[in-house]
Amino acid sequence: MTLEYQLKKAFLEQESEKYIDYLCEPRTRKEVYTAIEKIALLQLEIQNCEDIIYTANIPKFDDPLY
């Protein structure tokens, strides 16, 4: 299961970089706001993937509920 989320995280990071590169060229205000919004959403998804990967890999002795 974690491999799936690692691949998804890598894909989302690539997409985020594309939007950052997109913003390096002159854009309209609306295009900039749209790109920033998309980057923020991608970052939230990346954080979610990181949380899932971390949770799946917690050793039993580090799990406070174990």
C-alpha positions as CSV (number, residue, x, y, z in Angstrom):
1,M,0.0,0.0,0.0
2,T,2.8,2.4,0.8
3,L,4.3,1.9,-2.7
4,E,1.1,3.2,-4.2
5,Y,1.3,6.4,-2.1
6,Q,5.0,6.8,-2.7
7,L,4.3,6.8,-6.4
8,K,1.4,9.1,-6.0
9,K,3.5,11.5,-3.9
10,A,6.2,11.5,-6.6
11,F,3.7,12.3,-9.3
12,L,2.1,15.1,-7.2
13,E,5.6,16.6,-6.6
14,Q,6.2,16.6,-10.4
15,E,2.9,18.3,-11.0
16,S,3.7,20.9,-8.4
17,E,7.0,21.6,-10.0
18,K,5.3,22.1,-13.4
19,Y,3.1,24.8,-11.9
20,I,6.0,26.5,-10.3
21,D,7.8,26.5,-13.6
22,Y,4.6,27.8,-15.2
23,L,4.7,30.8,-12.8
24,C,8.2,31.7,-13.8
25,E,6.8,33.2,-17.0
26,P,4.7,36.4,-17.2
27,R,1.1,35.5,-16.4
28,T,-2.2,37.3,-15.9
29,R,-3.4,37.7,-12.3
30,K,-6.1,35.1,-12.8
31,E,-3.6,32.6,-14.1
32,V,-1.3,33.2,-11.1
33,Y,-4.1,32.8,-8.6
34,T,-5.3,29.6,-10.3
35,A,-1.7,28.2,-10.3
36,I,-1.1,29.1,-6.7
37,E,-4.4,27.5,-5.7
38,K,-3.5,24.3,-7.6
39,I,0.0,24.2,-6.0
40,A,-1.6,24.6,-2.5
41,L,-4.0,21.7,-3.2
42,L,-1.2,19.5,-4.5
43,Q,0.9,20.3,-1.4
44,L,-2.1,19.2,0.8
45,E,-2.3,15.9,-1.2
46,I,1.5,15.4,-0.8
47,Q,1.2,16.0,3.0
48,N,-1.6,13.4,3.1
49,C,0.5,10.9,1.2
50,E,3.4,11.5,3.6
51,D,1.1,11.0,6.6
52,I,-0.2,7.7,5.2
53,I,3.3,6.5,4.4
54,Y,4.6,7.5,7.8
55,T,1.6,5.8,9.6
56,A,2.1,2.6,7.6
57,N,5.8,2.4,8.6
58,I,5.6,3.2,12.3
59,P,7.4,0.5,14.2
60,K,5.2,-1.1,16.9
61,F,7.4,0.2,19.7
62,D,6.9,3.8,18.5
63,D,3.1,3.5,18.3
64,P,1.6,5.1,21.4
65,L,-1.6,3.1,21.0
66,Y,0.2,-0.3,21.0
